[in-house]
Amino acid sequence: MINKNFKNIAVELEKERVALVAVSKTKPVEAILELYKEGQRIFGENRVQELAIKHEELPKDIDWHCIGHLQRNKVKQIAPFVSMIHSVDNENLLKEIDKQAEKFERKIPVLLQFHIAEEASKFGLNLEESKLLLSKKVDYPNVQFCGVMGMATFTDDLEKVRTEFKNLKSIFEDLKNSFFADDSDFKEISMGMSGDYKIAIEEGSTMVRIGSLIFGNR
Ligand SMILES: *Cc1c(COP(=O)(O)O)cnc(C)c1O
């Protein structure tokens, strides 16, 4: 049953040329391996400890994405291998990622997380904060800025969700023009989850993060 949903979504996303981050948080390695055997390579986790353990146990050609709120003191645990950090929302975190990336002699790809939802609980930058941060981007030579990430409000009001995704897209365009006009790495808009990924794709998502729809409820 897992596989049938997964296959349908994978085909749909391939047609749209949108990347799938299979969100495997709380799911056992067996469930991840099942999708791996179907060809899935990008998996997303929101807890550092779980991410590190799964990386250890599973095939090394998996791209692990850190999608959840990340504490500065935990960066070092994932710095050697993480393929992308979706949740950069402050300068101190960025400094630490840069430092750890240098230590492991690599560049770490990141997305800037924006607060686009109505809920106060969700993390993220606003446009002004992100511009301040990016005005100093030369200070982070070991960080590769790849784009933006956001989560819409959890609501049945799909027009509201659409408006929030439109907002993230326009933030992306603004930053692209202002800071990354000559940088082809800055190209990702990570938006869309199980309940709203179709709307996200219509509004320009390049990367969706889908968990429960393919792995079942948590
Ligand atoms: C859990 C999670 C998802 C996936 O949520 P589903 O509704 O299960 O698809 C996506 N993004 C983030 C940041 C998450 O924490």
Residues whose N, C-alpha, C, O or C-beta is under 5 A from the ligand:
A	BS01	LIG	V23 N46 I67 G68 M193 S194 G195 R209 I210 G211 S212 L213
